[in-house]
Structure formats: structure tokens, C-alpha cells
Amino acid sequence: MYMKEIMNNSPKIDSGSEPWRGLNTLEFLKNESPAFMLEVFRMFKSVVFEPGEVIVQQGLEGDGMYFMQEGHADVWLDDVLLANIGPGMPFGEMALLSGEKRMATVRAQTCCITLHLSKLDFDRLRSRHPEFDSQLQALVAQRVASNAARSA
């Protein structure tokens, strides 16, 4: 898989601003403090995907989650197009939350600039912040119930 990390560490942080703006729209980050959001933001790595490149592969273990900064990607379940992901949208987090394999494939439709949070960093956040982990567990239970209702 061709994937180019465009920054060695974290995305640039402009002092005096809120570089995580947009991340707090994610369900599991909505009520977090600015200090926590900055910690999360510093863990993200910027990664670019070329058009047609697979970002997330259905059936594989989740190695991290993504947050789309620029570009568009398609979500495929087998050969069925399910959705389109655009700027500001997260994806891949459910595999980390549930521990299950990826449920769909995400393929770059255009050049995509993403923020990637590794499973290791995600798990570190969960162990260092018990309240964050509790919020995640509630989210998993809610999504599992919602998915079960949709498939019934």
C-alpha cells in the first residue's frame, strides 16, 4: 500500500489557536477539555492517500482511526458503495472501539489528507483517562444496539 506520511510527528500547531477544532465534533471527544484535546491532537500523524488508494481494508484488524482533513473517499461493503467521507469526518474508530475487524473498505476518491491516530496511542489515551474510556464503552454499547436494530 502506498501511503505517504507528510509530517514526521504531529500536525503543525499554531500557538494561540485551537488546532484540534473539528476533532471535538467526534462523538467520543465532544465534552473533553482543551488540554485533553491538545494531547489527542499531538498524537495524530498527517498521512496522504492518492486517488484509488485503499485507506482502510474490510476484514483487517484496525490499526488506527482517521480524520479526513481534505479530500473525499468512498466506503465500500464488498462491492456496494455505502457512503462518501469528506472533510471533517472520522472513520475507522469502530474497529478500535469494538475490537472487531474492519467492517468496510475505504478508498480515496481524490487525493486525501488525513490525520491518523494509531491503535497504540488510542489505547494509551483510554488507559490514562478512565473517564474517556467509560465514555467510549457507552458509545460502543449504543452503536452495537443501533446496528442490531438496523439489521433486524
Secondary structure by P-SEA (a helix, b strand, c coil): cccccccccccccccccccccccccccccccccaaaaaaaaaabbbbbbccccccccccccccbbbbbccbbbbbbcccccccccccccccaaaaaaacccccbbbbbccbbbbbbbcaaaaaaaaaacaaaaaaaaaaaaaaaaaaaaaac
